[in-house]
Amino acid sequence: MKEKRISFGQGKGSLTHNNREIMADNVDPLRTPQNITFVRQPIGEAYDQLFAESTQRYNAKQKRNDRKVHGGYYEHLFGVKPCNTVRTAADKRKSFYEDVVQIGKMEDSGYGTEDFQLVADCLKEYMEGFQKRNSNFYVFNAVLHMDEATPHLHIDYIPVGHYKRGQDTQNGIAQALKEMGYGEGKQAIARWRAAEVEVLNAICLEHGIQPLAPEKARGTLEIPEYKEKRRQADELAVQNAQAAAELSEKQAKSEKLNAQIEKKTATVNAIMSYLPYLEKDNKVEDDCLAIRQELDSLLDGKLSIMKHKDDIIVKVEKLGKIAAKAADASHRKSLTIYDLRELLQKKYNEYDDLWHKAAERSGRINELTHEVSTLQAKADVQAEFIGLFKKCEPQKFAEVKQLQEHIQAQREEEQIQQSATRKKKSWGLE
């Protein structure tokens, strides 16, 4: 079963973009006719349909003219004529809400992949049951985009709540969620979103797709901006993985070097332990030589032999005992003290070389660990800077974003031209 990541996040809410009244750089106009529009109703008309009668009932009850709703419910809440972008009232109510739903990524479900149409069918099935499941979310605009990198849904809806005080039918997302059974408080919207993800998961499983946990919502980011941030995050993840792999490799090499050092150390220790035995063997040979010299003097003439008979027997017996030790020590004489010192110095040199290599590896491991931390810190600072820049300088942020989109479009056009040129060359057309 194929695994794909589910994306279910809040959209910016631009009806002109959703309905292709304006064309963004990431849109392929040749594929725009393939888009599927489920519903497209002007927002002013939707507000009149939902709230006009309620507003009339409310005004009929008011005895004071200043308490009545003038100019329509939309104008009353947001102070402007109905428009195609999200407006926020003084009490934080929004003119409408938008959710963007996507299955998979460009790499596994984008245009040109075998699953492009499969995920589009899943999204279509999900959208067809959305309004029935969410009776208090009036969907006035919904479209499945097939002309961008990956199929995705834009669902625009007005939350409708019913009240005992004030106007009996109002724009109110908290009340709408409560009436649909998701309770009250800040977690109501999270519970609703989780329920919708479960519906989408079930549809995916029916079509042979194993859904993975949803990605973090992209908030109000435009899709090109969101893709750029995701690309940067993916690059950082790859760099971290490479650094971690290199760090693991260096650690393995360091452990191997440590094992070699331990082995060389054992060899050195064995040589060092041999030296005392060599000194003892030299002493045995010296004692044997001294006894032989004494015997030579005692055996000098018959008179001397007769006089020192007992002493000669004792020394002969002693000489016999140490002769065995001298014979055992003879094989040790194959290595002289000079040879042993040379071998010991060689082992010490090997030990020092291995120690320096281990120190270098350890230093490199520390550098890699620091690089990983630095990369993560840079990513955090970059994300914080982007958020602060967008918040403090929205106009400049928009200009920078447009410039990035323009540059990206030029790069893609250059790549297309280069690809076309290579194909012509390979076909012998140039």
N, C-alpha and C positions, 0 to 999 in steps of 0.2 A: 504494500500500500504506500502511495506517495505521501510524503510529509510536506506540509506547507504552513507557513506562518500566517496567522490571521491578524489583520490590521483593522481596528474599529476605533476611530478617533473623531474628535470634534473638527469640523471644517470651518473655514473662514466665513463662508456665507456670501458668495458673490454670484447672484443669479445670472448676470450677464456672461460670466465665465462659464457657468454650468450649461447655459442654453446656447453657447457659442455665438453670442452677439458680438463678442470680441474674441480674437484668436491669440492665444499665448504661443510663445516660441516652441513649447514642447508638444504642440498639437500638430498632427498630420492631417491637413485639410482633405486629402484624398480618402481618408478613412472616416471622416466625420459623418457621412451618411449612414455608417454602420452603428452609430450611437442609438440607444433605445430610450425614448422618452416615455415614462410611465404616466406622468401627469404634469401639466404645465398651466397653471392658473395665475393670473396677475395677483400680487399680494393684496392690493387694494380691494379687489373683488372678493378674495378669500376673507378678509376682515369684515366686509359688509355681510357676507353670507353667515359668518360665525357670530357676529356681535351686534349687528344693526338692530334686530328686534329687541335684544336685551337692553341696548342703549335707549330705545324708545320707551320701554317699560320703566327704566330707571328715571328718565326725564319726566315721565308722566306723574311720578310720585313726588317730584321736587316742587316745592312752593316758591323757593327762591331761585331766581334766574342764574345767580352766580354759582349755584351748585350743579347746574345742568351741564351735560357734555355737549360742547359746541363743535361743529365742523367734522364730526365723525370720530369714532373710537380710536382709530390709529393716530390721527392728528392730536387727539386729546392726550394720549400717552406719550408720544414721541416729539410733538411740536413741529412736525414737518409732514409734507404730503407722502403717501406711500412710495417707497423707493426699493431698489433691487439689492441693497446692501443692508446688513444688520444694523439696527438702531437700538440704543440702550436708553431706557427711561430713567428718570430721577430715582425711582425705587429699585433700580437694577434689572427690571424686566427687559427682555430682549424682544425685538419685533418678530424674530423667528430664530430657530435653531437648525444647525446643519450637522449631520454625521456623514463621515466618509468611510466606506467599507471596502476592504480589498482582501483578496485571498492570494497568497504567494507574493513573490518578488519578481522583478524584471528578469532576473537570471533564470528562474524556473517556470515562470508563468507569463512572461512578457510576449510582446508581439514577435511572431516568428517561431515560438516554441510550440511543442505539441499540445501543451495544456492551456494555451491561450483561450480557446473556445470553451474548454471544460470549466474553467473558473468563471467565465462569463455566464455560463448556464447556471452555475450554482448561485451566483449573485442575482440573476434574474428570478430564480425560484424564491430566494430569500425576500426580495423586494415585493413580489406578488402577494405575500402574506403579511407584510409589515403593517398596513393600515388596520387589518382585522385584529391583529394582536394588540395594537396600541390605539384603542378607540379614542383616547383623549389627546393624541398627537395628530392634528389635522395636517396631512401631507398635501401641500399645494404645488410642490415642484419636486420631481425626482427623475434622475437621468443616469443611465449606465454609459459611461464613457468608454468607447472602444478605440478612440483615435489618439490615445496617448500610449506610453510605454507598456502599461499593464492595465487590464480592465479594472474599473472601480466604480462604486456607486456614490452619488451625491444625493442625500435625502434631506429635504428642507421641510420643516413642519412648524406649526404654531401650537403651543400647548394650551389646552382649553380646560379651565376649572370652573366649578359651580360653587357659589357662595350664598350665605344667608344675609350678609350685610353688604351694602353697596350694590353695585351692578351684579345681577345674579349670575351672569356668564362673563368671565374675564380671561385675559391672557395670564396664565399662572402655572408655571411648571411644577412647583411644589404641590399644589392642589391636584394637578393632573396626575402626577405620579402616585399620590395618595389614593385617588379614586381608582387607579388601575391596579392597586394592591401592593405597591412597593414601599408603603410606610412613609414615615416622616424623617426629617433630619438630613444631614449632609450625605449620608450613605444611600439615600433613596435612589439617586441617579446611578450610583455604582451598582446597586442591586438590579436596576432595570437593564443596565448595559451588560451585566453578567448573564442575565436571562436571554438577551438577544444574541450574545455570543454562543450560548448553548444551542439556540435554534440554528445558527449558522454552522456550528460544529456538526450537528445531526445531518444537515443537508450535505456537508462535505463527505461525511462517512458513507452516505448513501451513494455518492459518486466515486467512491474509491480513494478518497483523500483523507489522510490522517492529519487533523488540524493540530498545530502546535499552539502554545500559549500566545495570546495577542501581544504585539509589540507595544511599547509605551506610546500613548497617544501623541500625535504630532501637533496637537493643539490647533492654533490658527495659522500655522505655517502654510505657505503655498507649496504645491507639490514639488516644483523645481528646487525650492529652498530646502524642503524636507529631504529630497533625494541627495542634495549636496551634503547635508549634515549626516545623513546615513552613510554616504560614501566615505566621509571623513572618519566616522566611527568604525566602519568596516576596515579601512586602511590601518587605523590605530590598533584594531584587534589583530590584524595580520602581523603588524610589527611586534606587538606584545607576544604573539604566539611564536614568531621567529626568535625573538630574544629569549623566551622561555625555553625553546628547544635548544638553542645554542648554550644557554646556561646549564641545561641538563646534560648536554654533551660534555661541556667543560668539567662539570662535577664528576661525570663518569671517568674522564681522563685523569682528573685529579686523584680519584680513588685508586685508579690503576697505578699511578705514579707512587702513591703512598704504599701500595702493596709491594712495589718493586724496591722502594726504599727500605721497607721492613726486611725484605729478603736480603738486600745487600748488608744491612746492619747485622743480621744474623751471621752472615759470612765473616764480617769483620770481627764480630765477637768470638766466633770460632777460632779465628787466627790468633786473636789476643789470648784466648784460653790455652792455645798450644804452646806459647812461649815459656810458661813456667815448667811444662814438661820437658822442653828442650834444655832448659837450664839444669834440671835434675839429671837428665841423661849425660850432660857434659861433666857433672860432678861424679857420676858413677865411673865414667871413663878415666877421670883424673885419679880416683881412688884405686882403680885397677892398675894404672900405670905406677903409682907409688908402691903398691904391694909387690909388683914385679921387680922394681928396683931394689926393694928390701931383700927379696928372695935371691936376687943375683949376688948381693953382698954376702948373704948367709951361706950360699952354695959355693963360695969361693974356697975350694980346698976341702980334703977329707976331714981335717981336724975341725974346721969350722962347722961342717955338717954334723959331726958327732956332738960337738958342743951345743949346737942350737937346734937339735933334732925336734924337740917338742914345739919350739917356736915356729920352725919351718912347717910342721904339720898343721898348726893353727892357721898360719897365713895361707897355706895351700887350700884349706877348707874354705876360708873366707874368699879366696880368689875364685873358687868354684861357684860360690853363691852369687857373686856379682857378675860372673861371666855371662850368666843367663840374661841378666838385666842389660849388660853391654850389647849382647846379641840382639835383644829386642829393640834396643835404641838405635841399632845400626841403620835400620830403614829410615829413621827420622833424619839421618845425616844426608839424605838425598837432597834436602833443602837446607841451605846454609842460612845463617842469620841475615846475611845481605839479601838473599833471595826472598826471605820472608818479609823483610822490611820493604822491598820493592813491591811485593804483592799487596802488602798492607797499605802502602801509599796509593797504589792503583785503586784499591777498594775505597779508600777515603776520597779520592778524586771523583770516582763514580757517585759516591754518596753525596758529595757537594754539588755535583752537576744535577743530580735528581732533585736535590733540595731546592736549588735555584729554579729549576723548571716548575716544581710544585708551587713555589712562591709566585712565579709569573702567572701560572694558571689561576691561583687564588686571587691575584690582583685583577686579572681579566674578568673573573667571575664577579668580583665586586663592582667593576666598571659596568658590566652588563646589567647587574641589579640596579645600579644607579641610573643607567640609561632607561630601563623600564619605568622606574619611578618618575624620571624627568618627562618621559613621553606622556605618562598618565597625567602628570601635573599640568603639562602644556595643554592637553586636551580639555582638562577641567577649566583652566584659565580661559581658553578659547571659547568654550561654551558659555562661561560666565560673561565674557566680554561681549559676545554676540547678543546675549539676552539684555545686557545693560545698554548696549548701543541701540538696540531696537526700541527699548523702552524710553530712552532719553532723547534719541534723535530719529524718530520714526520716518521723517521725510528723507534724511540722508541715508537711512537704512534701506528705504525703498529704492533710492537712486543706485546704491551699491548693488542691491539685488538685481535691478534691471541690467546694470552693467555686466554682472556675472552671467546672467541669462544670455545677454547678447554675445559675450565672449564664448560661452558654451555652445551657442548656436553656430557661431563661426567655426569653432573647432569641429563640430559634427559635420558641417558642410564641407570643410576641408578634408575630413576623413572620408566622406562619401565620394568627393572628387578624386582623392588619391586611390580609393578602392576601385572606382570606375576606370581610372587610368591603368591600374595594374591589370584589371581584367582585359582591357583592350590590348595591352602588350602581350598578355598570355594567350590571347586569341589571335594574335598576329594582325590586329587592326591598326596598329601604329608602326 
